């Protein structure tokens, strides 16, 4: 499946509302490979063929893309997801977290294309057998259930995904990235293996690791 053509049927959002306590500063503005993490995240969505906005920003990020404010601060990523869904008329919404700069755009594009074909309410990737919370593709039919979970104080994203899929008599659609890479459906521009695509940059140590991975791939190439 190829990357998406731009249209109004799918919208991309970067979740950037975390407290960044371990990083010690707003992660969205931390520089990686010469650019703020928010620029990397927006670039992933745009390269996948999506118009991109920012959900739940904790600082002034409107210079980078349109910002959807949290309706009630402190509700975590699920609050940002619900606010973004409420702001959009698109059938599909794609969410990436701001701290995953090593994600390839081809994976995001494939997840959306697969969701379209299968009609899955929630589509995610897995690595080493473990489903990943982000990136995620969510059909707008999931919004009422996600809102109910949020209002009930159940703020865990993955459990909310499960509830939304179950309401539609589905399971979460989970795609193993190793198989996608082996079959040539997705690839990384720096040839990083799938096990490194989901490195969260939560701390300065994580930032150093990601920088080392990227530098090593450039030396090999």
NORDA-V234939 format. One record per helix or strand. SS is the DSSP state (H for helix, E for strand). FROM is the first residue (numbers start at 1). LEN is the number of residues. If there is no record, write none. Layout:
BEGIN
SS/FROM/LEN, SS/FROM/LEN
END
This chain:
BEGIN
E/10/6, H/27/3, E/31/2, E/35/2, H/37/11, E/52/4, E/67/2, H/76/12, E/92/6, H/105/14, E/122/6, E/130/10, H/140/12, H/157/11, E/173/4, H/177/6, H/194/3, H/204/17
END
